[in-house]
Amino acid sequence: MKKNFLIFLAIVFAANAQAQTFTLKSSDIGGQATQKQMLNGFGCTGENISPQLSWQNAPEGTQAFAVTMYDKDAPTGSGFWHWVVFNIPANITELKSGAGDLTKSLMPEGAIQSNSDGGRPGYGGPCPQPGTTHMYLITVYALKTKLTLDKNATPAIVGLFVNNNLISKASLVMYAKQ
């Protein structure tokens, strides 16, 4: 009986010791972009404010994070990268609303916002063509090292380095319609 009880305790302890799920959340978006997140340009009249993002349960060994926002529905043939951030320090678990605006200095020290497909660093909000709905995938990546890139890195190069150093990732989806 004592042996069975010890085995039971070992199983319970092992189950509790397993890592929790790496999760991304936002207090600003609930599946649908608002005027706050929408771009102000290209025919859109939003406020172009990046959403608040927070994550939890990063995997062991995480040395840095990256965050991207990607529109697979953009009529470019290859989608559109709206936001690319990397080298977010491993002790950071949140980006404040508006952190994608370089002039506000809200991004954690050491984080780099590289060029989006809009040709500039920082957040560029959704702006789908009139009458269409686009899906925007926002992803946080847990990385095993900081990336040896600068703010001039293209989204494709950042993606290559992110995927080569990936431990885990978590995503949420936001839809936008104009």
PyMOL commands that set and color helices and strands:
alter all, ss='L'
color gray80, all
select helices_A, chain A and resi 2-17+102-104+155-164
alter helices_A, ss='H'
color red, helices_A
select strands_A, chain A and resi 23-25+40-41+44-45+53-56+64-71+80-89+94-95+112-113+133-143+166-177
alter strands_A, ss='S'
color yellow, strands_A
deselect
rebuild
show_as cartoon
